[in-house]
Amino acid sequence: MGAFNLVWLRWIYKRYPRGASLFELLFLIGLLVTYLWIVPLWFWSIYRLNIAVPDSVSAFFYEIWLEKNFIRSFLIASIVCFILASIYIRRTSPREMGLTTRNIWISGRDCIYLVLIICICAIAIMAISNNYLSIDGYLSKQKITGRTLLSDIFVAILSGTAQQFLLQSFILQRTLAIFRNKPTAILCSSFVFCLIHAPNIILMVATMIFGTACSFLFIRNRNIFTIGIMHGVVQQALRIFLASIILSGSYLDGRGYFTFDLSVGPPKGYPAYLAELEYKGSLPLAQSAAGGVIIIPVLVANKSTKTWSSTDKDYLVSVGYRLIDQNGDVISADNPLTPFDTPIEPGKSETVEITLNAPLKGGDYYLEVDIVRSNSDSEAITWFRRKGSKTILIPISVR
């Protein structure tokens, strides 16, 4: 029975190559959209963008968000199995997929030429935007994570090869079967590659151009290894030097933040680090003289998967804040933490009162309130905003 089904499927692929290729392309896109956008839908739309939906819908997608690691692992396995099944049914040869080393030197030479062109463009961008290079942010993150440059390059090459295999060996092959015109197929596959990197417009434009060039080189040489290595090297160089130009964010919009990576899809977050904060006082907050004390009540809701306690030495969680001026510059970051009176379980909330010593210099400020995990010496280990949690910005006028 299984052999009969396999013969039948192969007959369909030969009889209707365009329809089969279109189905495969749309099915893969559906899996990718589910992975990138549907699984984290509660986080990026309901939580971060405050899109109003019925409580039942919010609760449904919230449960999906909490189980996102399992669901995404299942989707990745589905994508891999689907691609392998397609290759087996089509009897695609390693040569067609670019899994060969026969012309590695010729293909490598062409890739080097493309890298040189990219380097020239990058140098031009660096010359124009020399105040926005992200190398300091990258090095700071390296100290926190303990990773090395060589390990990052190795991971980038593996990731780049996997992405190029998906683009060239699968997507491009299907668009070639659908359109049977190389320029049209290349542009279509590159456009799909570009859409995967939404919503970052700058990164989408860059990947559209880069994907088109890589597709041209793949058709020219049919070697996925050299293109994958080139992709990894370029990706890591962008992450080190130009991430702050490609990525965008601002403290004042309440959502933006730099991550110094080139992640695709909507903003990323972690279920273990998630809070809902609400200012419970009245505005405008301008009743204090310079140097006075301001009491700021904030409702803190635990939307994470962990219990927050200000007495648990293994997982010590408190409320922290930073003072920001009108230009978005942080003028006070090392401030006392405000503990919780009682542990807050997932789904529960508590109102805390933050004691703020008003700046000696009069003016308009923002108080950015966040949740922070610290050690026993009240030294911050993890600010929740760095894990995707929303902060609140409370305007303060000091006269």
C-alpha positions as CSV (number, residue, x, y, z in Angstrom):
1,M,0.0,0.0,0.0
2,G,2.8,2.4,0.9
3,A,4.7,1.6,-2.4
4,F,1.4,2.2,-4.3
5,N,1.0,5.6,-2.6
6,L,4.6,6.6,-3.4
7,V,4.2,5.7,-7.1
8,W,0.9,7.6,-7.2
9,L,2.6,10.7,-5.6
10,R,5.5,10.5,-8.1
11,W,3.0,10.3,-10.9
12,I,1.2,13.5,-9.6
13,Y,4.6,15.3,-9.4
14,K,5.4,14.3,-13.0
15,R,1.9,15.0,-14.3
16,Y,1.4,18.3,-12.5
17,P,4.9,19.7,-11.7
18,R,3.7,23.3,-11.3
19,G,0.7,22.5,-9.1
20,A,2.8,20.2,-6.9
21,S,5.6,22.8,-6.6
22,L,3.1,25.5,-5.8
23,F,1.5,23.3,-3.1
24,E,4.9,22.5,-1.5
25,L,5.9,26.2,-1.6
26,L,2.6,27.3,0.1
27,F,2.7,24.5,2.6
28,L,6.3,25.4,3.6
29,I,5.4,29.1,3.9
30,G,2.4,28.2,6.1
31,L,4.7,26.3,8.5
32,L,7.1,29.2,8.6
33,V,4.4,31.8,9.2
34,T,3.0,29.6,12.0
35,Y,6.5,29.3,13.5
36,L,7.3,33.0,13.3
37,W,4.0,34.7,13.7
38,I,1.2,32.5,15.0
39,V,2.9,30.8,17.9
40,P,4.1,34.1,19.4
41,L,0.9,36.0,18.4
42,W,-0.2,36.6,22.0
43,F,3.2,38.2,22.8
44,W,3.7,40.5,19.9
45,S,0.1,41.6,19.2
46,I,-2.0,41.2,22.3
47,Y,0.7,41.9,24.8
48,R,3.2,44.3,23.2
49,L,0.9,46.1,20.7
50,N,-2.2,46.0,23.1
51,I,-4.5,44.8,20.4
52,A,-7.9,44.3,21.9
53,V,-9.3,40.7,21.5
54,P,-11.9,38.7,23.4
55,D,-10.6,37.2,26.7
56,S,-11.1,33.7,25.4
57,V,-8.9,34.4,22.3
58,S,-6.3,36.0,24.5
59,A,-6.3,33.1,26.9
60,F,-6.0,30.6,24.0
61,F,-3.0,32.2,22.4
62,Y,-1.4,32.9,25.8
63,E,-1.4,29.1,26.4
64,I,0.2,28.6,23.0
65,W,2.8,31.2,24.0
66,L,3.6,29.4,27.2
67,E,4.2,26.2,25.3
68,K,6.0,27.8,22.4
69,N,9.2,25.9,22.8
70,F,7.5,22.5,22.4
71,I,5.3,23.8,19.6
72,R,8.2,25.3,17.7
73,S,10.2,22.1,18.1
74,F,7.3,20.2,16.6
75,L,7.1,22.7,13.7
76,I,10.8,22.5,13.0
77,A,10.6,18.7,13.0
78,S,7.6,19.0,10.6
79,I,9.6,21.3,8.3
80,V,12.5,18.9,8.2
81,C,10.3,15.8,7.6
82,F,8.4,17.6,4.9
83,I,11.5,18.7,3.0
84,L,13.0,15.2,3.3
85,A,9.8,13.6,2.1
86,S,9.7,16.0,-0.9
87,I,13.3,15.2,-1.8
88,Y,12.6,11.5,-1.5
89,I,9.4,11.6,-3.6
90,R,11.0,13.8,-6.3
91,R,14.2,11.7,-6.2
92,T,16.2,15.0,-6.1
93,S,19.9,14.3,-6.6
94,P,22.6,15.8,-4.3
95,R,23.9,17.7,-7.4
96,E,20.6,19.4,-7.9
97,M,20.5,20.5,-4.3
98,G,24.1,21.8,-4.5
99,L,25.5,19.2,-2.1
100,T,28.7,18.8,-3.9
101,T,32.4,19.7,-3.6
102,R,33.3,19.3,-7.3
103,N,33.4,23.0,-8.1
104,I,34.1,24.3,-4.6
105,W,37.0,26.5,-5.7
106,I,35.2,28.2,-8.6
107,S,32.1,28.7,-6.4
108,G,34.2,30.0,-3.6
109,R,35.9,32.5,-5.8
110,D,32.6,33.9,-7.0
111,C,31.5,34.1,-3.3
112,I,34.6,36.1,-2.4
113,Y,33.8,38.6,-5.2
114,L,30.4,39.1,-3.7
115,V,31.8,39.5,-0.2
116,L,34.2,42.1,-1.5
117,I,31.3,44.0,-3.0
118,I,29.4,43.7,0.3
119,C,32.5,44.9,2.2
120,I,32.7,48.0,0.0
121,C,29.0,48.8,0.7
122,A,29.5,48.2,4.4
123,I,32.5,50.5,4.6
124,A,30.5,53.2,2.9
125,I,27.7,52.7,5.5
126,M,30.2,52.7,8.3
127,A,31.7,56.0,7.1
128,I,28.3,57.6,7.0
129,S,27.1,56.2,10.3
130,N,30.3,56.0,12.4
131,N,28.4,57.0,15.5
132,Y,26.0,54.0,15.3
133,L,28.3,51.0,15.1
134,S,27.1,48.2,17.3
135,I,30.5,46.6,18.1
136,D,30.5,47.9,21.7
137,G,27.1,46.4,22.2
138,Y,28.2,43.1,20.7
139,L,31.3,43.0,23.0
140,S,29.2,43.8,26.0
141,K,26.8,40.9,25.2
142,Q,29.8,38.6,24.7
143,K,30.9,39.3,28.3
144,I,27.5,38.5,29.6
145,T,26.9,35.3,27.6
146,G,30.5,34.1,27.8
147,R,30.5,33.2,24.1
148,T,33.6,33.5,21.9
149,L,33.9,35.0,18.4
150,L,34.9,31.7,16.9
151,S,31.8,29.9,18.4
152,D,29.6,32.7,17.1
153,I,31.1,32.4,13.6
154,F,30.7,28.6,13.6
155,V,27.0,28.9,14.6
156,A,26.5,31.6,12.0
157,I,28.0,29.4,9.3
158,L,25.7,26.5,10.3
159,S,22.7,28.9,10.3
160,G,23.7,30.4,7.0
161,T,24.1,27.0,5.3
162,A,20.7,25.9,6.6
163,Q,19.0,29.1,5.4
164,Q,20.6,28.9,2.0
165,F,19.6,25.2,1.7
166,L,16.0,26.3,2.5
167,L,16.2,29.1,0.0
168,Q,18.1,27.5,-2.9
169,S,17.6,23.7,-2.6
170,F,13.9,24.0,-1.8
171,I,12.3,27.4,-2.5
172,L,14.2,28.3,-5.6
173,Q,13.8,24.8,-7.1
174,R,10.0,25.1,-6.6
175,T,9.8,28.6,-8.1
176,L,11.9,27.4,-11.1
177,A,9.3,24.6,-11.6
178,I,6.4,27.0,-11.3
179,F,7.7,29.9,-13.6
180,R,10.2,28.1,-15.7
181,N,12.0,31.4,-16.1
182,K,15.2,31.9,-14.2
183,P,15.0,35.7,-13.5
184,T,11.4,35.4,-12.4
185,A,12.1,32.4,-10.2
186,I,15.1,34.0,-8.6
187,L,13.1,37.2,-7.8
188,C,10.2,35.2,-6.5
189,S,12.3,33.0,-4.2
190,S,14.3,36.0,-3.0
191,F,11.0,37.8,-2.2
192,V,9.9,34.8,-0.1
193,F,13.3,35.0,1.7
194,C,12.8,38.7,2.2
195,L,9.3,38.2,3.7
196,I,10.7,35.7,6.2
197,H,12.7,38.6,7.7
198,A,9.7,40.9,8.3
199,P,8.9,43.3,9.9
200,N,12.4,44.8,9.8
201,I,12.2,46.9,6.5
202,I,16.0,47.5,6.3
203,L,16.8,43.9,6.8
204,M,14.1,42.9,4.3
205,V,15.6,45.1,1.6
206,A,19.1,43.7,2.4
207,T,18.0,40.1,2.3
208,M,16.1,40.7,-0.9
209,I,19.3,41.9,-2.6
210,F,21.5,39.3,-0.9
211,G,19.1,36.5,-1.6
212,T,18.9,37.5,-5.3
213,A,22.7,37.5,-5.6
214,C,23.0,34.1,-3.8
215,S,20.4,32.6,-6.0
216,F,22.2,33.7,-9.1
217,L,25.5,32.2,-7.7
218,F,23.6,28.9,-6.9
219,I,22.2,28.5,-10.4
220,R,25.7,29.4,-11.8
221,N,27.7,26.9,-9.7
222,R,25.2,24.6,-7.8
223,N,27.2,24.6,-4.6
224,I,25.4,25.2,-1.3
225,F,28.5,25.0,1.0
226,T,30.4,28.0,-0.3
227,I,27.2,30.1,-0.3
228,G,26.4,28.9,3.2
229,I,29.8,29.8,4.5
230,M,29.6,33.2,2.8
231,H,26.1,33.8,4.4
232,G,27.4,32.9,7.9
233,V,30.5,35.3,7.6
234,V,28.4,38.2,6.3
235,Q,25.7,37.6,8.9
236,Q,28.2,37.6,11.7
237,A,29.9,40.7,10.4
238,L,26.5,42.5,10.3
239,R,25.8,41.4,13.8
240,I,29.1,42.8,15.1
241,F,29.4,46.1,13.2
242,L,26.0,47.1,11.8
243,A,23.3,45.6,13.9
244,S,22.4,49.0,15.5
245,I,21.9,50.4,12.0
246,I,19.8,47.5,10.7
247,L,17.8,47.2,14.0
248,S,15.8,50.1,15.3
249,G,14.5,51.0,18.7
250,S,14.0,53.7,21.3
251,Y,13.4,53.8,25.0
252,L,10.7,56.4,24.5
253,D,8.3,54.2,22.4
254,G,7.9,51.8,25.3
255,R,8.6,48.8,23.1
256,G,11.9,49.2,21.1
257,Y,15.2,47.8,22.3
258,F,18.4,46.7,20.7
259,T,19.2,43.0,20.8
260,F,22.4,43.1,18.7
261,D,21.4,40.1,16.6
262,L,19.6,39.6,13.3
263,S,16.6,37.6,14.5
264,V,13.6,37.4,12.2
265,G,9.9,37.8,12.8
266,P,8.2,39.9,15.5
267,P,9.9,40.9,18.8
268,K,11.2,38.0,20.8
269,G,10.3,37.3,24.4
270,Y,10.7,34.6,27.1
271,P,7.7,33.2,29.1
272,A,9.8,33.2,32.3
273,Y,10.3,37.0,32.1
274,L,7.0,38.7,31.5
275,A,5.2,41.4,33.5
276,E,2.2,43.7,33.0
277,L,2.8,47.1,34.7
278,E,0.3,49.9,35.2
279,Y,0.7,53.2,36.9
280,K,-2.0,53.7,39.5
281,G,-1.5,57.3,40.4
282,S,-2.8,60.5,38.8
283,L,-1.1,62.6,36.0
284,P,0.5,65.0,35.5
285,L,3.0,64.0,38.2
286,A,4.5,67.4,39.0
287,Q,3.8,68.1,42.6
288,S,7.3,67.6,43.9
289,A,10.0,70.2,44.2
290,A,13.5,69.4,42.9
291,G,15.3,67.1,45.4
292,G,12.0,66.0,47.0
293,V,10.6,62.5,47.4
294,I,7.9,61.1,45.1
295,I,5.8,58.0,45.9
296,I,4.8,56.2,42.7
297,P,2.2,53.4,43.0
298,V,2.6,50.7,40.3
299,L,0.4,47.6,39.8
300,V,2.6,44.7,38.9
301,A,1.0,41.6,37.3
302,N,3.0,38.4,36.9
303,K,2.4,37.1,33.4
304,S,5.4,34.7,33.5
305,T,5.7,31.1,34.4
306,K,7.6,31.6,37.6
307,T,6.7,32.9,41.1
308,W,8.3,36.2,42.0
309,S,9.7,36.6,45.5
310,S,11.9,39.3,47.0
311,T,13.1,36.8,49.7
312,D,13.9,33.7,47.6
313,K,17.7,33.8,47.2
314,D,17.5,31.4,44.3
315,Y,15.1,33.6,42.3
316,L,15.2,37.0,43.8
317,V,12.8,39.4,42.0
318,S,12.0,43.1,42.7
319,V,10.9,46.2,41.0
320,G,13.5,48.5,39.5
321,Y,13.5,51.8,37.6
322,R,15.6,54.2,35.6
323,L,15.3,57.9,35.1
324,I,15.4,59.1,31.5
325,D,15.4,62.6,30.1
326,Q,13.5,64.0,27.2
327,N,16.2,63.0,24.7
328,G,15.9,59.3,25.8
329,D,19.3,59.4,27.6
330,V,19.5,57.4,30.9
331,I,20.6,59.8,33.7
332,S,20.0,57.5,36.6
333,A,20.3,53.7,36.3
334,D,21.8,52.5,39.6
335,N,18.8,52.9,41.8
336,P,17.4,51.1,44.9
337,L,15.2,48.1,44.2
338,T,11.6,47.9,45.6
339,P,10.8,44.5,47.0
340,F,7.4,42.8,46.9
341,D,5.5,42.4,50.2
342,T,4.5,38.8,49.4
343,P,5.5,36.4,46.6
344,I,3.5,36.9,43.4
345,E,2.4,33.7,41.7
346,P,1.8,33.5,37.9
347,G,-1.4,35.2,37.0
348,K,-1.5,37.2,40.3
349,S,-0.7,40.9,40.9
350,E,0.4,43.3,43.6
351,T,0.6,47.1,43.9
352,V,4.0,48.4,45.0
353,E,5.1,51.9,45.9
354,I,8.3,53.1,44.4
355,T,10.1,55.8,46.4
356,L,11.9,58.2,44.0
357,N,14.2,61.0,45.0
358,A,13.5,63.7,42.5
359,P,16.4,65.1,40.5
360,L,18.1,68.2,41.8
361,K,17.8,69.8,38.4
362,G,14.3,70.8,37.4
363,G,12.9,69.6,34.1
364,D,10.8,67.0,32.4
365,Y,11.7,63.3,32.8
366,Y,10.4,59.8,32.3
367,L,10.5,57.1,35.0
368,E,10.9,53.7,33.3
369,V,9.7,51.0,35.6
370,D,10.7,47.4,35.1
371,I,11.0,44.1,36.9
372,V,14.5,42.9,37.7
373,R,16.1,39.7,38.9
374,S,19.0,40.4,41.2
375,N,21.4,38.6,43.5
376,S,21.5,38.8,47.3
377,D,23.5,42.0,47.2
378,S,20.8,43.7,45.1
379,E,22.9,43.7,42.0
380,A,20.8,43.3,38.9
381,I,21.3,40.0,37.0
382,T,18.5,40.3,34.4
383,W,16.2,43.3,33.6
384,F,13.0,41.8,32.2
385,R,12.9,44.3,29.3
386,R,16.0,42.5,27.9
387,K,13.9,39.4,27.7
388,G,11.0,41.1,25.9
389,S,8.9,42.3,28.8
390,K,7.2,45.7,28.5
391,T,8.1,48.5,30.7
392,I,6.1,51.6,31.5
393,L,7.2,55.2,31.1
394,I,5.7,57.6,33.7
395,P,6.2,61.3,32.8
396,I,7.5,63.4,35.7
397,S,7.8,67.2,35.8
398,V,10.2,68.5,38.4
399,R,10.1,72.3,39.1
